[in-house]
Structures are given as C-alpha cells and as structure tokens.
Amino acid sequence: MKQVYFYDKETKMFNGYDVIEDTAEIPANATAVKPVDSNGVGLYDPTWNESTHSWDSLTENEWKKKYTIPEVKPVPTQEEQAAAQQMLAVADLQGKVVTLTSTVDKLSKSNNELNATLAQIMLQNATNAGTNGGK
C-alpha cells in the first residue's frame, strides 16, 4: 500500500490523500510526493508544481495574511448597556456600604470607649464627693 496526495486539476491546490495498492497506477491529479518541507513539516496551502514535480507553499506570514479574519467586536445593545450601568451602580453602592459599615463600627467603638471613660469619671466624682463630705 502507498499513500498518494491529490490536488485540484485546475488550481493544483492540495485537496486530500488516500492509500492505494502498491501496484495501482497513481491518478493523473495525484502524486506520491508528500506535501512537506525538507524538515518533514507540513506546508502552508501546498500547490503542486508540475514542472518541478514538487509542492510549492505560502510562507507563514502569507498564509496568516490570507486567512486572518478581522476581529469583529460586538456592539452592546441598549439593554446590555443599561444592565452594565446598573452593575456599576450596585458595585459602587456596595463599596459605600462597606465604607459606612466600617465607619459605624469605628464610631461605636469610640462611643463605647467614651462611655467607659465617662463612667470612670462619674465614679471618681462620686467617690470624691463621698470623701469630701458631699462638697
């Protein structure tokens, strides 16, 4: 069995391969020459060159230029834009809630410390009043 590589009769572009019997004749639009470079690496858009009995190839850059599809960036709908604005507003509000919660916690701690200080002062005053005869 041997592998043959087919090419289009008109464009000579590679269009597949098949395995045939060793004794079978290679079809007119096929060759036993593998479409690879001298290092055994596949070619970019190989085309059969009948005069040299070899495959021609595009360069990598030529191939990329030929087959690169321009990136199409989708335009968001008005509903998607509105949803995005709402998400930003919610995120902003969540940040403000975190800040306010932290501020309230700090104020509560400060208030508790002031109440404890005030209680000590009042206790000291009461103690002093009892010691000084209520004066």
Stockholm file with secondary structure:
# STOCKHOLM 1.0

chainA/1-135         MKQVYFYDKETKMFNGYDVIEDTAEIPANATAVKPVDSNGVGLYDPTWNESTHSWDSLTENEWKKKYTIPEVKPVPTQEEQAAAQQMLAVADLQGKVVTLTSTVDKLSKSNNELNATLAQIMLQNATNAGTNGGK
#=GR chainA/1-135 SS CEEEEEECTTTCBEEEEEEECTTSCCCTTEESSCSBCTTSCBCEEEEEETTTTEEEEECHHHHHHHHCCCCCCCCCCHHHHHHHHHHHHHHHHHHHHHHHHHHHHHHHHHHHHHHHHHHHHHHHHHHHHHHTTTC
#=GC SS_cons         CEEEEEECTTTCBEEEEEEECTTSCCCTTEESSCSBCTTSCBCEEEEEETTTTEEEEECHHHHHHHHCCCCCCCCCCHHHHHHHHHHHHHHHHHHHHHHHHHHHHHHHHHHHHHHHHHHHHHHHHHHHHHHTTTC
//
